[in-house]
């Protein structure tokens, strides 16, 4: 082998490039904000995960629009939005046919309700 020192350097780089300093580095520890609002926290969740069907007008069999603050607030209060996104039942779960939202996003919507469904 002509360049054994280069092989050693490459092996060392590979070993150290895939390391972490603690288990905490592997956990998404993003804290929930003190007060969750629609504009700052919930709107992006809805826009990124729900609007493709819950547009105005709704498509693909979606029964309601989730385009505005009032739409989403009403869906939480009257249409069981939190139950739908929190469900483990694939026939009931939203987004329909997709994977369940990450728990951190569900927790934000739950906290938004607990904080009083504030717009801003």
NUTIKE-786610 format. One line per field, with one value per atom (N, C-alpha, C): atom name; x, y, z; residue in one letter. Coordinates in Angstrom, 3 decimals, always signed. Layout:
// residues N
at: (CA:...)
c1: (X:...)
c2: (Y:...)
c3: (Z:...)
aa: (a:...)
***
This chain:
// residues 120
at: (N:CA:C:N:CA:C:N:CA:C:N:CA:C:N:CA:C:N:CA:C:N:CA:C:N:CA:C:N:CA:C:N:CA:C:N:CA:C:N:CA:C:N:CA:C:N:CA:C:N:CA:C:N:CA:C:N:CA:C:N:CA:C:N:CA:C:N:CA:C:N:CA:C:N:CA:C:N:CA:C:N:CA:C:N:CA:C:N:CA:C:N:CA:C:N:CA:C:N:CA:C:N:CA:C:N:CA:C:N:CA:C:N:CA:C:N:CA:C:N:CA:C:N:CA:C:N:CA:C:N:CA:C:N:CA:C:N:CA:C:N:CA:C:N:CA:C:N:CA:C:N:CA:C:N:CA:C:N:CA:C:N:CA:C:N:CA:C:N:CA:C:N:CA:C:N:CA:C:N:CA:C:N:CA:C:N:CA:C:N:CA:C:N:CA:C:N:CA:C:N:CA:C:N:CA:C:N:CA:C:N:CA:C:N:CA:C:N:CA:C:N:CA:C:N:CA:C:N:CA:C:N:CA:C:N:CA:C:N:CA:C:N:CA:C:N:CA:C:N:CA:C:N:CA:C:N:CA:C:N:CA:C:N:CA:C:N:CA:C:N:CA:C:N:CA:C:N:CA:C:N:CA:C:N:CA:C:N:CA:C:N:CA:C:N:CA:C:N:CA:C:N:CA:C:N:CA:C:N:CA:C:N:CA:C:N:CA:C:N:CA:C:N:CA:C:N:CA:C:N:CA:C:N:CA:C:N:CA:C:N:CA:C:N:CA:C:N:CA:C:N:CA:C:N:CA:C:N:CA:C:N:CA:C:N:CA:C:N:CA:C:N:CA:C:N:CA:C:N:CA:C:N:CA:C:N:CA:C:N:CA:C:N:CA:C:N:CA:C:N:CA:C:N:CA:C:N:CA:C:N:CA:C:N:CA:C:N:CA:C)
c1: (+0.841:+0.000:+0.886:+0.626:+1.474:+1.246:-0.016:-0.339:-1.082:-0.460:-1.169:-1.537:-0.765:-1.082:-2.371:-2.648:-3.892:-5.093:-4.939:-6.015:-6.312:-5.294:-5.490:-6.216:-5.835:-6.466:-7.945:-8.231:-9.623:-10.445:-9.903:-10.618:-10.883:-9.906:-10.076:-11.156:-11.147:-12.159:-13.558:-13.702:-15.002:-15.500:-14.629:-15.021:-15.470:-14.758:-15.089:-16.197:-16.446:-17.489:-18.884:-19.021:-20.328:-20.526:-19.838:-19.965:-20.833:-21.256:-21.989:-21.408:-21.644:-21.065:-21.930:-23.225:-24.104:-25.394:-26.189:-27.489:-28.421:-28.226:-29.063:-28.976:-27.815:-27.663:-28.610:-29.069:-29.898:-31.393:-31.756:-33.151:-33.539:-34.694:-35.196:-35.761:-34.976:-35.358:-35.834:-36.429:-36.932:-38.089:-37.924:-38.996:-40.199:-41.367:-42.583:-42.490:-42.818:-42.756:-43.658:-43.374:-44.166:-45.636:-45.911:-47.275:-47.295:-48.159:-48.280:-49.388:-49.083:-50.086:-50.244:-51.362:-51.629:-50.580:-50.349:-49.424:-48.000:-47.517:-46.122:-45.858:-46.849:-46.574:-47.475:-48.756:-49.713:-49.935:-49.924:-50.192:-49.249:-47.978:-47.026:-47.297:-47.762:-48.111:-49.270:-50.292:-51.469:-51.091:-50.351:-49.958:-49.126:-48.244:-47.348:-47.968:-49.063:-49.584:-51.059:-51.803:-53.255:-53.856:-53.250:-53.829:-53.964:-53.159:-53.264:-54.665:-55.377:-56.776:-57.764:-57.374:-58.273:-58.104:-58.096:-57.965:-59.342:-59.462:-60.755:-61.070:-61.943:-62.737:-61.914:-62.350:-61.661:-61.738:-60.712:-60.681:-60.380:-60.433:-60.142:-61.016:-62.231:-63.171:-63.034:-62.144:-62.011:-63.298:-63.851:-65.130:-65.051:-63.881:-63.767:-62.491:-62.514:-61.330:-60.546:-59.217:-58.355:-57.420:-57.939:-57.125:-56.911:-57.893:-57.804:-57.703:-57.317:-57.294:-58.658:-59.718:-61.066:-61.431:-61.028:-61.282:-60.614:-59.346:-58.572:-59.074:-59.354:-59.893:-61.211:-62.086:-63.359:-63.158:-62.170:-61.900:-61.436:-60.693:-60.273:-61.472:-62.276:-63.402:-64.580:-64.824:-66.057:-65.888:-64.713:-64.540:-63.507:-63.025:-62.102:-60.747:-60.246:-58.961:-57.846:-57.770:-56.692:-56.843:-58.056:-58.267:-57.823:-58.077:-57.715:-56.202:-55.487:-54.037:-53.321:-53.995:-53.390:-53.684:-54.597:-55.061:-53.971:-54.077:-53.231:-54.006:-55.289:-56.155:-55.995:-55.422:-55.164:-56.434:-57.593:-58.846:-59.386:-58.878:-59.363:-58.299:-57.050:-55.894:-55.845:-55.469:-55.146:-53.683:-52.949:-53.377:-53.738:-54.836:-55.386:-54.396:-54.156:-53.281:-51.801:-51.482:-50.077:-49.587:-48.332:-47.830:-48.361:-48.434:-48.854:-47.861:-48.352:-47.469:-46.499:-45.314:-44.397:-45.050:-44.781:-45.406:-45.132:-43.980:-43.668:-44.656:-45.099:-46.079:-47.456:-47.819:-49.104:-49.130:-48.024:-47.939:-48.119:-47.616:-47.808:-49.281:-49.993:-51.423:-52.194:-51.858:-52.506:-52.246:-51.011:-50.670:-51.362:-51.512:-52.237:-53.663:-54.315:-55.669:-55.640:-54.684:-54.578:-54.304:-53.579:-53.254:-54.391:-55.485:-56.664:-56.882:-56.209:-56.381:-56.133:-55.000:-54.637:-54.177:-54.571:-54.159:-52.719:-52.402:-51.043:-50.491)
c2: (-1.172:+0.000:+1.236:+2.135:+3.308:+4.374:+4.572:+5.693:+5.229:+4.448:+3.958:+5.081:+6.139:+7.237:+7.956:+8.037:+8.653:+7.799:+6.495:+5.593:+5.750:+5.863:+6.058:+7.374:+8.424:+9.731:+9.670:+9.022:+8.893:+8.116:+7.022:+6.228:+7.038:+7.813:+8.642:+9.693:+10.326:+11.333:+10.736:+9.567:+8.905:+8.589:+8.077:+7.720:+8.937:+10.040:+11.220:+12.067:+11.942:+12.751:+12.262:+11.061:+10.492:+10.368:+11.160:+11.045:+12.159:+11.987:+13.014:+13.130:+14.258:+14.476:+13.927:+13.758:+13.209:+12.725:+12.003:+11.554:+12.729:+13.822:+15.008:+15.545:+15.334:+15.786:+15.056:+13.891:+13.067:+13.308:+14.088:+14.322:+15.737:+15.862:+17.192:+17.802:+18.644:+19.231:+20.666:+20.990:+22.327:+22.570:+23.522:+23.751:+24.431:+24.163:+24.853:+26.283:+27.253:+28.660:+28.901:+29.964:+30.304:+30.475:+31.212:+31.378:+31.024:+30.095:+29.661:+30.469:+31.021:+31.783:+31.186:+31.511:+31.029:+31.546:+32.838:+33.446:+32.920:+32.883:+32.514:+31.016:+30.179:+28.760:+27.814:+28.080:+27.116:+27.268:+28.487:+28.723:+27.922:+27.893:+27.153:+25.649:+25.131:+23.707:+23.408:+24.245:+24.069:+24.238:+25.301:+25.574:+24.433:+23.854:+22.809:+21.416:+21.208:+19.851:+19.679:+20.768:+20.640:+21.329:+22.421:+23.258:+22.540:+21.523:+20.831:+20.268:+19.925:+19.461:+20.467:+21.085:+21.996:+23.429:+23.587:+24.910:+25.562:+26.625:+27.273:+27.371:+26.535:+25.529:+24.277:+23.507:+22.259:+21.284:+20.439:+19.435:+18.061:+17.046:+15.654:+15.148:+15.645:+15.173:+15.847:+16.805:+17.527:+18.313:+18.219:+18.863:+20.349:+20.825:+22.223:+22.847:+24.157:+24.932:+25.275:+25.275:+25.684:+26.812:+27.706:+28.758:+29.941:+30.239:+31.418:+31.036:+32.010:+31.836:+31.366:+32.032:+31.672:+30.239:+29.803:+28.418:+27.423:+27.672:+26.737:+26.759:+27.930:+28.042:+27.279:+27.458:+26.748:+25.235:+24.815:+23.380:+22.771:+23.534:+23.044:+22.988:+24.040:+24.130:+23.229:+23.031:+22.368:+21.099:+20.878:+19.749:+18.726:+18.835:+17.828:+17.787:+18.941:+18.977:+18.319:+18.603:+18.023:+16.516:+16.019:+14.560:+13.937:+14.627:+14.080:+14.010:+15.066:+15.050:+14.212:+13.926:+13.136:+11.647:+11.268:+9.886:+8.926:+7.693:+6.613:+5.734:+6.031:+5.277:+5.832:+5.060:+5.523:+5.956:+5.432:+5.812:+7.145:+7.622:+8.857:+9.953:+9.548:+10.439:+11.463:+12.667:+13.706:+14.052:+14.308:+14.327:+12.944:+12.885:+11.628:+10.910:+9.651:+8.832:+9.114:+10.129:+10.473:+10.017:+10.225:+9.885:+10.872:+10.416:+11.260:+12.412:+13.582:+14.720:+14.398:+14.976:+14.786:+15.276:+14.589:+14.929:+16.371:+16.909:+18.300:+19.270:+18.982:+19.846:+19.682:+18.454:+18.205:+18.933:+18.859:+19.527:+21.033:+21.621:+23.063:+23.401:+22.590:+22.850:+22.654:+21.639:+21.402:+22.585:+23.059:+24.199:+25.468:+25.611:+26.762:+26.796:+25.632:+25.565:+25.911:+25.349:+25.611:+27.084:+27.747:+29.158:+30.086:+29.535:+30.345:+30.620:+29.857:+30.007:+31.445:+31.984:+33.359:+33.481:+34.591:+34.804:+35.314:+36.314:+36.891:+36.962)
c3: (+0.000:+0.000:+0.000:-0.889:-1.044:+0.018:+0.401:+1.286:+2.542:+3.412:+4.603:+5.570:+5.609:+6.521:+6.103:+4.818:+4.356:+4.751:+4.675:+5.075:+6.561:+7.372:+8.816:+9.097:+8.409:+8.602:+8.206:+7.104:+6.658:+7.680:+8.203:+9.217:+10.472:+10.896:+12.091:+11.850:+10.694:+10.378:+10.357:+9.801:+9.754:+11.153:+11.991:+13.362:+14.153:+14.018:+14.810:+14.193:+12.923:+12.302:+12.667:+13.145:+13.472:+14.974:+15.739:+17.184:+17.735:+18.959:+19.656:+21.052:+21.687:+22.996:+24.116:+23.858:+24.890:+24.255:+25.035:+24.552:+24.302:+25.011:+24.835:+23.412:+22.753:+21.372:+20.432:+20.805:+19.945:+20.149:+21.138:+21.483:+21.071:+20.405:+20.064:+21.336:+21.945:+23.225:+23.058:+21.910:+21.690:+22.651:+23.546:+24.521:+23.877:+24.429:+23.986:+24.494:+23.651:+24.091:+25.296:+26.021:+27.203:+26.852:+25.793:+25.306:+23.828:+23.473:+22.084:+21.426:+20.244:+19.500:+18.106:+17.496:+16.146:+15.164:+15.161:+14.194:+14.382:+15.598:+15.850:+15.780:+16.095:+16.258:+15.475:+15.428:+14.893:+13.387:+12.897:+11.472:+10.575:+10.899:+10.062:+10.095:+11.218:+11.310:+10.365:+10.415:+9.560:+8.092:+7.789:+6.399:+5.808:+6.592:+6.091:+6.063:+6.810:+6.939:+6.591:+6.494:+6.365:+5.137:+4.714:+3.666:+2.333:+2.084:+0.793:+0.570:+1.627:+1.500:+2.107:+3.200:+3.923:+3.441:+2.122:+1.512:+1.453:+0.686:+0.529:-0.956:-1.483:-0.796:-0.495:+0.517:+0.841:-0.333:-0.464:-1.536:-0.959:-1.800:-1.414:-0.263:-0.183:+0.833:+2.184:+2.311:+3.586:+3.844:+5.049:+5.314:+5.650:+6.070:+6.490:+5.942:+5.866:+5.479:+6.735:+6.621:+7.733:+7.289:+6.472:+5.886:+6.841:+7.666:+8.526:+10.001:+10.789:+12.244:+12.755:+12.315:+12.777:+12.390:+11.183:+10.755:+11.702:+12.003:+12.828:+14.266:+14.778:+16.139:+16.247:+15.274:+15.265:+15.173:+14.387:+14.252:+15.576:+16.349:+17.671:+18.605:+18.603:+19.532:+19.162:+17.856:+17.432:+16.613:+16.055:+15.143:+15.586:+16.808:+17.327:+16.644:+16.217:+15.514:+16.323:+17.605:+18.421:+18.524:+18.658:+18.678:+17.357:+16.251:+14.936:+14.748:+15.134:+14.940:+15.988:+17.109:+18.189:+18.083:+17.233:+17.152:+16.663:+17.104:+16.579:+15.610:+15.425:+14.521:+13.109:+12.197:+10.835:+10.100:+10.470:+9.834:+10.326:+11.445:+12.073:+12.034:+11.966:+12.059:+10.935:+11.279:+10.314:+10.515:+9.467:+8.087:+7.567:+6.823:+6.338:+5.429:+5.721:+4.901:+5.077:+5.842:+6.035:+7.385:+7.630:+8.957:+9.990:+11.214:+12.328:+12.458:+12.812:+13.040:+14.168:+14.152:+15.281:+16.572:+17.651:+18.934:+19.335:+18.988:+19.340:+18.698:+17.467:+16.806:+17.423:+17.738:+18.409:+19.753:+20.486:+21.790:+21.659:+20.580:+20.367:+20.183:+19.414:+19.192:+20.499:+21.256:+22.557:+23.495:+23.523:+24.377:+23.899:+22.583:+22.045:+22.602:+22.613:+23.182:+24.669:+25.394:+26.839:+27.123:+26.234:+26.402:+25.990:+25.471:+25.163:+23.688:+22.800:+21.356:+20.901:+21.325:+21.004:+19.556:+18.918:+17.530:+17.472:+18.280:+18.286:+19.678)
aa: (x:x:x:x:x:x:x:x:x:x:x:x:x:x:x:x:x:x:x:x:x:x:x:x:x:x:x:x:x:x:x:x:x:x:x:x:x:x:x:x:x:x:x:x:x:x:x:x:x:x:x:x:x:x:x:x:x:x:x:x:x:x:x:x:x:x:x:x:x:x:x:x:x:x:x:x:x:x:x:x:x:x:x:x:x:x:x:x:x:x:x:x:x:x:x:x:x:x:x:x:x:x:x:x:x:x:x:x:x:x:x:x:x:x:x:x:x:x:x:x:x:x:x:x:x:x:x:x:x:x:x:x:x:x:x:x:x:x:x:x:x:x:x:x:x:x:x:x:x:x:x:x:x:x:x:x:x:x:x:x:x:x:x:x:x:x:x:x:x:x:x:x:x:x:x:x:x:x:x:x:x:x:x:x:x:x:x:x:x:x:x:x:x:x:x:x:x:x:x:x:x:x:x:x:x:x:x:x:x:x:x:x:x:x:x:x:x:x:x:x:x:x:x:x:x:x:x:x:x:x:x:x:x:x:x:x:x:x:x:x:x:x:x:x:x:x:x:x:x:x:x:x:x:x:x:x:x:x:x:x:x:x:x:x:x:x:x:x:x:x:x:x:x:x:x:x:x:x:x:x:x:x:x:x:x:x:x:x:x:x:x:x:x:x:x:x:x:x:x:x:x:x:x:x:x:x:x:x:x:x:x:x:x:x:x:x:x:x:x:x:x:x:x:x:x:x:x:x:x:x:x:x:x:x:x:x:x:x:x:x:x:x:x:x:x:x:x:x:x:x:x:x:x:x:x:x:x:x:x:x)
***
